[in-house]
Amino acid sequence: MTTPLIGVSNSILKIKELISHVANTCLNVLITGETGVGKEVIAQSLYSESIRSSENFVKINCAALPETLLESELYGFEKGAFTGAHKKRPGKFQTADKGVLFLDEIGDMPLSLQSKMLHVLQSGEFSPLGSDQDFKTDVWVIAATNHNLEKSIAQKMFREDLFYRLNIIKIHIPPLRERKEDISPLIEYYHRLYQSEYPNSNGSKPDSDTLAKLCQYEWPGNVRQLQNCIKKQMVLDSWAKIFDELPKEQESIPQLPEGDQQNNVPLSATNEFATNEFATNQTTIISEFVDLSTSSEKLFEDISLKKIKKLASDRVEKEVITFVLEKVGWNRSRAAKILKISYKTLLYKMNEFKVHPPVK
């Protein structure tokens, strides 16, 4: 059963209107928003209102599969294409032909696969792994991500040409904390839905005071978190227990004072000092990334602005990630929210930069 798009906020009403306008155009759509806001619900709504609703709706999560497996899932493979390929298997592009292919978490697709995806979107042709034959496909591609793809492009983690190919129609879903008028109709809908799933439940709808508390909460997990709370309430029949178990609202990180924290130096003086230090210690800065003891010829080979920029960027990222993790007691979920990256991205960067909590 397709979940309807529930909400009375201006943002949801505008999204519903946009869906009705673009559903039959089959223009590529990019859906953005935080984890749990309902990006797949938007994709399903587009599909349900389109002329392709009688065909397949095929979903693939680009973040859930390793690179080699993701490629074979998308394009299929021939028998013997790789170890374990005992028989021919069609990919998602074939399965979704004439219908919709929903590329969830497109921002996590490896760069090496993005060029092939761009080719398919441009030409409508692809070849399965192990095959020299091209196949035509007619799919409506709807993609979704919780990443800021513009930033990913700047960081060379996402192809700009693929972004523009996907981003013909953009639908952004605001987080639930920015559209709290949707909380009441969402509770009404899911309470009614879960009554059929839990027929022996005694769960009750929230009274006015409870509803007010629910509307005050920030819902960091968005609609998905709200759904899980309603399910739990249906079983426990206690809104008080739900409130007790809700993650506490994120505490703000202590802000550094304007200036040097220990010596109470004014910010302007700190900036002036930093400028003078940079002017007199350029060699020291460069030496952090380049071995200055080598010959001039080898030295200039090593001075690549692109390479040094990447090394400097990595160092800054590592220091910021470490700083935030220390401030929140190495709570990775809170750190990911503060840094405005996904939990998975934080784990990846911690591993890449070898950032680990202190051994106790």
C-alpha positions as a LaTeX table, in Angstrom:
\begin{tabular}{lrrr}
\hline
Residue & $x$ (\AA) & $y$ (\AA) & $z$ (\AA) \\
\hline
Met1 & 0.00 & 0.00 & 0.00 \\
Thr2 & 1.31 & 3.42 & $-0.96$ \\
Thr3 & 1.63 & 5.84 & 1.94 \\
Pro4 & $-0.12$ & 9.14 & 1.14 \\
Leu5 & 1.61 & 12.48 & 1.59 \\
Ile6 & 0.21 & 13.73 & 4.90 \\
Gly7 & 0.36 & 17.37 & 5.97 \\
Val8 & $-1.39$ & 20.73 & 6.05 \\
Ser9 & 1.67 & 23.01 & 6.16 \\
Asn10 & 2.33 & 25.41 & 3.30 \\
Ser11 & 5.45 & 23.46 & 2.31 \\
Ile12 & 3.54 & 20.17 & 2.01 \\
Leu13 & 0.66 & 21.82 & 0.13 \\
Lys14 & 3.15 & 23.32 & $-2.33$ \\
Ile15 & 4.82 & 19.93 & $-2.79$ \\
Lys16 & 1.42 & 18.32 & $-3.50$ \\
Glu17 & 0.73 & 20.99 & $-6.11$ \\
Leu18 & 4.13 & 20.48 & $-7.72$ \\
Ile19 & 3.60 & 16.72 & $-7.85$ \\
Ser20 & 0.33 & 17.19 & $-9.73$ \\
His21 & 2.10 & 19.43 & $-12.26$ \\
Val22 & 5.12 & 17.21 & $-12.98$ \\
Ala23 & 3.82 & 13.65 & $-12.46$ \\
Asn24 & 3.06 & 13.11 & $-16.14$ \\
Thr25 & 6.07 & 14.93 & $-17.56$ \\
Cys26 & 8.49 & 12.13 & $-16.59$ \\
Leu27 & 11.21 & 14.73 & $-16.11$ \\
Asn28 & 13.97 & 13.55 & $-13.77$ \\
Val29 & 13.25 & 14.56 & $-10.18$ \\
Leu30 & 15.68 & 15.12 & $-7.32$ \\
Ile31 & 14.14 & 14.92 & $-3.84$ \\
Thr32 & 16.19 & 16.40 & $-0.99$ \\
Gly33 & 15.76 & 16.52 & 2.76 \\
Glu34 & 17.01 & 15.10 & 6.03 \\
Thr35 & 16.84 & 11.42 & 6.87 \\
Gly36 & 13.32 & 10.35 & 7.78 \\
Val37 & 11.38 & 13.27 & 6.26 \\
Gly38 & 9.57 & 11.06 & 3.75 \\
Lys39 & 11.51 & 11.26 & 0.48 \\
Glu40 & 10.26 & 7.85 & $-0.64$ \\
Val41 & 6.68 & 8.95 & 0.09 \\
Ile42 & 7.19 & 11.80 & $-2.39$ \\
Ala43 & 8.60 & 9.39 & $-4.97$ \\
Gln44 & 5.63 & 7.05 & $-4.50$ \\
Ser45 & 3.22 & 9.97 & $-4.84$ \\
Leu46 & 4.82 & 11.03 & $-8.13$ \\
Tyr47 & 4.58 & 7.45 & $-9.38$ \\
Ser48 & 0.95 & 7.00 & $-8.26$ \\
Glu49 & $-0.20$ & 10.15 & $-10.08$ \\
Ser50 & 1.74 & 9.42 & $-13.27$ \\
Ile51 & 0.78 & 7.54 & $-16.41$ \\
Arg52 & 3.38 & 4.94 & $-15.39$ \\
Ser53 & 1.47 & 3.88 & $-12.26$ \\
Ser54 & 0.49 & 0.56 & $-13.87$ \\
Glu55 & 4.17 & $-0.32$ & $-14.44$ \\
Asn56 & 6.89 & $-1.24$ & $-11.95$ \\
Phe57 & 8.17 & 1.03 & $-9.20$ \\
Val58 & 11.71 & $-0.18$ & $-8.52$ \\
Lys59 & 13.82 & 1.12 & $-5.65$ \\
Ile60 & 17.54 & 0.76 & $-5.04$ \\
Asn61 & 19.47 & 2.21 & $-2.11$ \\
Cys62 & 22.80 & 3.47 & $-3.43$ \\
Ala63 & 24.29 & 3.63 & 0.07 \\
Ala64 & 23.37 & 0.12 & 1.14 \\
Leu65 & 25.45 & $-1.82$ & $-1.39$ \\
Pro66 & 29.20 & $-2.02$ & $-2.04$ \\
Glu67 & 30.37 & $-0.59$ & $-5.36$ \\
Thr68 & 30.69 & $-3.86$ & $-7.32$ \\
Leu69 & 27.33 & $-5.17$ & $-6.12$ \\
Leu70 & 25.59 & $-1.84$ & $-6.80$ \\
Glu71 & 26.76 & $-1.88$ & $-10.42$ \\
Ser72 & 25.47 & $-5.41$ & $-11.00$ \\
Glu73 & 22.16 & $-4.57$ & $-9.28$ \\
Leu74 & 21.66 & $-1.54$ & $-11.52$ \\
Tyr75 & 22.66 & $-3.01$ & $-14.87$ \\
Gly76 & 22.43 & $-6.77$ & $-14.41$ \\
Phe77 & 25.01 & $-9.31$ & $-15.53$ \\
Glu78 & 25.62 & $-12.20$ & $-17.88$ \\
Lys79 & 26.39 & $-15.73$ & $-16.76$ \\
Gly80 & 30.08 & $-15.98$ & $-15.92$ \\
Ala81 & 30.59 & $-12.20$ & $-15.74$ \\
Phe82 & 32.29 & $-12.64$ & $-12.36$ \\
Thr83 & 32.84 & $-15.29$ & $-9.72$ \\
Gly84 & 29.46 & $-16.43$ & $-8.48$ \\
Ala85 & 27.52 & $-15.28$ & $-11.56$ \\
His86 & 26.05 & $-18.71$ & $-12.26$ \\
Lys87 & 23.19 & $-17.43$ & $-14.36$ \\
Lys88 & 22.08 & $-14.34$ & $-16.24$ \\
Arg89 & 20.27 & $-11.75$ & $-14.14$ \\
Pro90 & 18.49 & $-8.55$ & $-15.21$ \\
Gly91 & 19.28 & $-5.29$ & $-13.44$ \\
Lys92 & 17.03 & $-2.59$ & $-12.03$ \\
Phe93 & 17.09 & $-0.61$ & $-15.28$ \\
Gln94 & 15.56 & $-3.59$ & $-17.08$ \\
Thr95 & 13.08 & $-4.38$ & $-14.31$ \\
Ala96 & 11.90 & $-0.76$ & $-14.19$ \\
Asp97 & 11.56 & $-0.39$ & $-17.97$ \\
Lys98 & 8.42 & 1.70 & $-18.78$ \\
Gly99 & 8.08 & 2.41 & $-15.06$ \\
Val100 & 9.95 & 4.29 & $-12.32$ \\
Leu101 & 13.45 & 3.73 & $-10.96$ \\
Phe102 & 13.89 & 5.33 & $-7.53$ \\
Leu103 & 17.56 & 5.93 & $-6.73$ \\
Asp104 & 17.58 & 6.45 & $-2.98$ \\
Glu105 & 20.67 & 8.02 & $-1.36$ \\
Ile106 & 22.10 & 9.00 & $-4.76$ \\
Gly107 & 24.63 & 11.22 & $-2.99$ \\
Asp108 & 26.40 & 8.08 & $-1.74$ \\
Met109 & 26.90 & 6.59 & $-5.20$ \\
Pro110 & 30.63 & 6.02 & $-5.82$ \\
Leu111 & 32.25 & 8.41 & $-8.31$ \\
Ser112 & 33.33 & 5.48 & $-10.45$ \\
Leu113 & 29.68 & 4.56 & $-11.10$ \\
Gln114 & 28.42 & 8.11 & $-11.61$ \\
Ser115 & 29.86 & 8.40 & $-15.13$ \\
Lys116 & 28.06 & 5.22 & $-16.22$ \\
Met117 & 24.83 & 6.49 & $-14.65$ \\
Leu118 & 25.23 & 9.76 & $-16.58$ \\
His119 & 25.66 & 7.83 & $-19.83$ \\
Val120 & 22.45 & 5.86 & $-19.24$ \\
Leu121 & 20.49 & 9.02 & $-18.41$ \\
Gln122 & 21.78 & 10.75 & $-21.54$ \\
Ser123 & 21.46 & 7.91 & $-24.03$ \\
Gly124 & 18.90 & 5.57 & $-22.50$ \\
Glu125 & 21.32 & 2.71 & $-23.20$ \\
Phe126 & 23.35 & 0.41 & $-20.98$ \\
Ser127 & 25.12 & $-2.93$ & $-21.14$ \\
Pro128 & 24.99 & $-5.58$ & $-18.39$ \\
Leu129 & 28.25 & $-6.71$ & $-16.81$ \\
Gly130 & 29.99 & $-9.26$ & $-19.03$ \\
Ser131 & 27.95 & $-8.31$ & $-22.11$ \\
Asp132 & 28.97 & $-6.42$ & $-25.24$ \\
Gln133 & 25.33 & $-5.84$ & $-26.18$ \\
Asp134 & 23.58 & $-2.51$ & $-25.52$ \\
Phe135 & 20.02 & $-2.44$ & $-24.20$ \\
Lys136 & 17.55 & 0.41 & $-24.45$ \\
Thr137 & 15.66 & 1.43 & $-21.36$ \\
Asp138 & 12.74 & 3.77 & $-20.83$ \\
Val139 & 12.62 & 4.59 & $-17.13$ \\
Trp140 & 11.54 & 7.64 & $-15.21$ \\
Val141 & 14.37 & 8.33 & $-12.78$ \\
Ile142 & 13.54 & 9.81 & $-9.40$ \\
Ala143 & 16.52 & 10.31 & $-7.11$ \\
Ala144 & 16.73 & 11.26 & $-3.44$ \\
Thr145 & 19.47 & 12.34 & $-1.07$ \\
Asn146 & 20.08 & 13.81 & 2.37 \\
His147 & 23.38 & 15.29 & 1.16 \\
Asn148 & 23.99 & 18.84 & $-0.02$ \\
Leu149 & 25.04 & 17.85 & $-3.53$ \\
Glu150 & 26.33 & 21.33 & $-4.33$ \\
Lys151 & 28.86 & 20.91 & $-1.51$ \\
Ser152 & 29.63 & 17.38 & $-2.67$ \\
Ile153 & 30.38 & 18.79 & $-6.14$ \\
Ala154 & 32.73 & 21.37 & $-4.64$ \\
Gln155 & 34.49 & 18.58 & $-2.73$ \\
Lys156 & 34.81 & 16.52 & $-5.94$ \\
Met157 & 32.60 & 13.79 & $-4.47$ \\
Phe158 & 29.73 & 14.16 & $-6.94$ \\
Arg159 & 29.74 & 14.87 & $-10.66$ \\
Glu160 & 28.36 & 18.26 & $-11.61$ \\
Asp161 & 27.03 & 17.02 & $-14.97$ \\
Leu162 & 25.15 & 14.17 & $-13.26$ \\
Phe163 & 23.69 & 16.62 & $-10.75$ \\
Tyr164 & 22.23 & 18.80 & $-13.51$ \\
Arg165 & 20.90 & 15.73 & $-15.32$ \\
Leu166 & 19.05 & 14.62 & $-12.17$ \\
Asn167 & 18.06 & 18.04 & $-10.88$ \\
Ile168 & 15.55 & 18.97 & $-13.60$ \\
Ile169 & 12.76 & 19.12 & $-11.03$ \\
Lys170 & 13.82 & 19.62 & $-7.41$ \\
Ile171 & 11.55 & 18.87 & $-4.46$ \\
His172 & 12.88 & 19.78 & $-1.02$ \\
Ile173 & 11.10 & 18.45 & 2.06 \\
Pro174 & 11.65 & 20.59 & 5.17 \\
Pro175 & 12.34 & 18.75 & 8.45 \\
Leu176 & 9.38 & 18.09 & 10.73 \\
Arg177 & 10.59 & 20.69 & 13.27 \\
Glu178 & 9.97 & 23.38 & 10.62 \\
Arg179 & 6.40 & 22.27 & 9.88 \\
Lys180 & 4.96 & 21.32 & 13.24 \\
Glu181 & 1.40 & 21.87 & 12.06 \\
Asp182 & 1.83 & 18.53 & 10.26 \\
Ile183 & 2.41 & 16.59 & 13.50 \\
Ser184 & $-1.28$ & 16.32 & 14.46 \\
Pro185 & $-2.51$ & 14.97 & 11.06 \\
Leu186 & 0.47 & 12.60 & 10.93 \\
Ile187 & $-0.40$ & 11.20 & 14.36 \\
Glu188 & $-4.05$ & 10.85 & 13.32 \\
Tyr189 & $-3.11$ & 8.96 & 10.16 \\
Tyr190 & $-0.55$ & 6.60 & 11.67 \\
His191 & $-2.63$ & 5.90 & 14.77 \\
Arg192 & $-5.47$ & 4.77 & 12.52 \\
Leu193 & $-3.06$ & 2.77 & 10.33 \\
Tyr194 & $-1.40$ & 0.94 & 13.22 \\
Gln195 & $-4.71$ & 0.05 & 14.84 \\
Ser196 & $-5.17$ & $-2.50$ & 12.05 \\
Glu197 & $-1.60$ & $-3.75$ & 12.49 \\
Tyr198 & $-1.96$ & $-4.08$ & 16.27 \\
Pro199 & $-5.63$ & $-5.06$ & 16.74 \\
Asn200 & $-5.11$ & $-6.05$ & 20.39 \\
Ser201 & $-3.53$ & $-2.73$ & 21.27 \\
Asn202 & $-5.04$ & $-0.34$ & 23.78 \\
Gly203 & $-3.02$ & 2.62 & 22.55 \\
Ser204 & $-4.84$ & 5.93 & 22.73 \\
Lys205 & $-4.54$ & 9.17 & 20.82 \\
Pro206 & $-2.75$ & 11.98 & 22.64 \\
Asp207 & $-4.88$ & 14.46 & 24.60 \\
Ser208 & $-4.42$ & 18.20 & 24.04 \\
Asp209 & $-1.63$ & 18.57 & 26.63 \\
Thr210 & 0.26 & 15.57 & 25.25 \\
Leu211 & $-0.17$ & 16.82 & 21.70 \\
Ala212 & 1.24 & 20.20 & 22.73 \\
Lys213 & 4.32 & 18.47 & 24.16 \\
Leu214 & 4.71 & 16.41 & 20.99 \\
Cys215 & 4.58 & 19.60 & 18.94 \\
Gln216 & 7.24 & 21.23 & 21.11 \\
Tyr217 & 9.69 & 18.39 & 20.55 \\
Glu218 & 12.26 & 18.90 & 17.76 \\
Trp219 & 11.96 & 15.39 & 16.19 \\
Pro220 & 15.56 & 14.94 & 15.02 \\
Gly221 & 14.51 & 11.69 & 13.31 \\
Asn222 & 11.62 & 13.46 & 11.56 \\
Val223 & 8.51 & 11.55 & 10.46 \\
Arg224 & 10.20 & 8.16 & 10.79 \\
Gln225 & 10.91 & 8.83 & 14.46 \\
Leu226 & 7.30 & 9.95 & 14.99 \\
Gln227 & 6.04 & 6.75 & 13.34 \\
Asn228 & 8.14 & 4.59 & 15.66 \\
Cys229 & 6.88 & 6.49 & 18.70 \\
Ile230 & 3.27 & 5.91 & 17.69 \\
Lys231 & 3.95 & 2.19 & 17.17 \\
Lys232 & 5.54 & 1.98 & 20.61 \\
Gln233 & 2.64 & 3.86 & 22.19 \\
Met234 & 0.17 & 1.47 & 20.57 \\
Val235 & 1.91 & $-1.38$ & 22.37 \\
Leu236 & 2.78 & 0.29 & 25.69 \\
Asp237 & $-0.36$ & 2.48 & 25.94 \\
Ser238 & 1.61 & 5.16 & 27.75 \\
Trp239 & 2.58 & 8.52 & 26.32 \\
Ala240 & 4.53 & 9.20 & 29.52 \\
Lys241 & 6.88 & 6.30 & 28.73 \\
Ile242 & 7.29 & 7.62 & 25.19 \\
Phe243 & 8.39 & 11.02 & 26.51 \\
Asp244 & 10.78 & 9.39 & 28.97 \\
Glu245 & 12.46 & 7.47 & 26.16 \\
Leu246 & 12.66 & 10.29 & 23.62 \\
Pro247 & 16.26 & 11.42 & 23.00 \\
Lys248 & 16.86 & 14.67 & 24.80 \\
Glu249 & 17.10 & 17.77 & 22.68 \\
Gln250 & 20.60 & 18.43 & 21.48 \\
Glu251 & 22.63 & 20.52 & 23.88 \\
Ser252 & 24.43 & 23.41 & 22.31 \\
Ile253 & 28.22 & 23.18 & 22.11 \\
Pro254 & 29.93 & 25.70 & 24.38 \\
Gln255 & 30.99 & 28.64 & 22.26 \\
Leu256 & 34.52 & 29.97 & 22.44 \\
Pro257 & 34.67 & 33.61 & 23.60 \\
Glu258 & 35.54 & 36.30 & 21.09 \\
Gly259 & 39.27 & 36.19 & 21.35 \\
Asp260 & 41.82 & 33.92 & 22.96 \\
Gln261 & 40.02 & 31.88 & 25.63 \\
Gln262 & 42.95 & 31.61 & 28.04 \\
Asn263 & 44.51 & 35.07 & 27.67 \\
Asn264 & 41.32 & 37.04 & 26.92 \\
Val265 & 42.88 & 38.68 & 23.85 \\
Pro266 & 40.37 & 40.69 & 21.76 \\
Leu267 & 39.34 & 39.07 & 18.48 \\
Ser268 & 40.83 & 41.91 & 16.39 \\
Ala269 & 44.18 & 41.44 & 18.10 \\
Thr270 & 43.99 & 37.68 & 17.57 \\
Asn271 & 43.31 & 38.17 & 13.85 \\
Glu272 & 46.18 & 40.64 & 13.54 \\
Phe273 & 48.50 & 38.24 & 15.31 \\
Ala274 & 47.40 & 35.37 & 13.05 \\
Thr275 & 48.01 & 37.51 & 9.95 \\
Asn276 & 51.52 & 38.44 & 11.08 \\
Glu277 & 52.27 & 34.85 & 12.00 \\
Phe278 & 51.19 & 33.69 & 8.55 \\
Ala279 & 53.31 & 36.34 & 6.86 \\
Thr280 & 56.44 & 35.34 & 8.76 \\
Asn281 & 55.90 & 31.59 & 8.82 \\
Gln282 & 54.90 & 30.65 & 5.27 \\
Thr283 & 57.79 & 28.21 & 5.08 \\
Thr284 & 56.60 & 26.51 & 8.28 \\
Ile285 & 53.10 & 26.08 & 6.82 \\
Ile286 & 54.39 & 24.65 & 3.54 \\
Ser287 & 56.74 & 22.30 & 5.39 \\
Glu288 & 53.72 & 20.58 & 6.95 \\
Phe289 & 52.79 & 19.23 & 3.53 \\
Val290 & 56.05 & 19.25 & 1.53 \\
Asp291 & 59.51 & 17.89 & 2.34 \\
Leu292 & 61.66 & 21.02 & 1.99 \\
Ser293 & 64.89 & 19.08 & 2.38 \\
Thr294 & 64.67 & 17.64 & $-1.14$ \\
Ser295 & 66.32 & 19.12 & $-4.20$ \\
Ser296 & 64.67 & 22.06 & $-5.93$ \\
Glu297 & 63.63 & 19.91 & $-8.88$ \\
Lys298 & 61.92 & 17.32 & $-6.68$ \\
Leu299 & 60.56 & 20.04 & $-4.39$ \\
Phe300 & 58.65 & 21.73 & $-7.20$ \\
Glu301 & 57.25 & 18.37 & $-8.33$ \\
Asp302 & 55.72 & 17.96 & $-4.88$ \\
Ile303 & 54.21 & 21.45 & $-4.72$ \\
Ser304 & 50.84 & 20.78 & $-6.30$ \\
Leu305 & 48.23 & 23.32 & $-5.18$ \\
Lys306 & 45.46 & 20.77 & $-5.66$ \\
Lys307 & 47.32 & 18.20 & $-3.56$ \\
Ile308 & 48.17 & 20.68 & $-0.79$ \\
Lys309 & 44.60 & 22.00 & $-0.76$ \\
Lys310 & 43.32 & 18.46 & $-0.24$ \\
Leu311 & 45.82 & 17.79 & 2.56 \\
Ala312 & 44.97 & 21.08 & 4.27 \\
Ser313 & 41.24 & 20.44 & 3.89 \\
Asp314 & 41.63 & 16.96 & 5.39 \\
Arg315 & 43.58 & 18.37 & 8.34 \\
Val316 & 40.91 & 20.99 & 9.06 \\
Glu317 & 38.12 & 18.39 & 8.74 \\
Lys318 & 39.93 & 16.06 & 11.13 \\
Glu319 & 40.43 & 18.80 & 13.72 \\
Val320 & 36.80 & 19.98 & 13.51 \\
Ile321 & 35.43 & 16.42 & 13.74 \\
Thr322 & 37.68 & 15.66 & 16.71 \\
Phe323 & 36.70 & 18.94 & 18.43 \\
Val324 & 32.96 & 18.28 & 18.06 \\
Leu325 & 33.23 & 14.65 & 19.16 \\
Glu326 & 35.15 & 15.67 & 22.28 \\
Lys327 & 32.56 & 18.35 & 23.12 \\
Val328 & 29.65 & 15.88 & 22.88 \\
Gly329 & 31.43 & 13.10 & 24.76 \\
Trp330 & 32.04 & 11.08 & 21.58 \\
Asn331 & 28.33 & 10.72 & 20.89 \\
Arg332 & 28.56 & 10.11 & 17.14 \\
Ser333 & 24.86 & 10.62 & 16.42 \\
Arg334 & 24.92 & 14.09 & 18.01 \\
Ala335 & 28.20 & 14.93 & 16.31 \\
Ala336 & 26.79 & 14.00 & 12.89 \\
Lys337 & 23.80 & 16.29 & 13.44 \\
Ile338 & 26.00 & 19.18 & 14.55 \\
Leu339 & 28.33 & 18.71 & 11.58 \\
Lys340 & 25.29 & 18.38 & 9.27 \\
Ile341 & 26.51 & 15.14 & 7.71 \\
Ser342 & 25.03 & 11.66 & 7.75 \\
Tyr343 & 25.99 & 9.20 & 10.47 \\
Lys344 & 27.53 & 6.96 & 7.81 \\
Thr345 & 29.66 & 9.82 & 6.44 \\
Leu346 & 30.91 & 10.60 & 9.96 \\
Leu347 & 31.97 & 6.97 & 10.49 \\
Tyr348 & 33.72 & 7.00 & 7.11 \\
Lys349 & 35.64 & 10.18 & 7.93 \\
Met350 & 36.55 & 8.96 & 11.43 \\
Asn351 & 38.03 & 5.85 & 9.86 \\
Glu352 & 39.75 & 7.84 & 7.08 \\
Phe353 & 41.33 & 10.33 & 9.48 \\
Lys354 & 41.94 & 7.71 & 12.22 \\
Val355 & 39.86 & 9.62 & 14.76 \\
His356 & 39.17 & 7.40 & 17.76 \\
Pro357 & 37.89 & 8.05 & 21.29 \\
Pro358 & 40.53 & 8.04 & 24.03 \\
Val359 & 41.22 & 4.68 & 25.60 \\
Lys360 & 39.91 & 4.58 & 29.15 \\
\hline
\end{tabular}
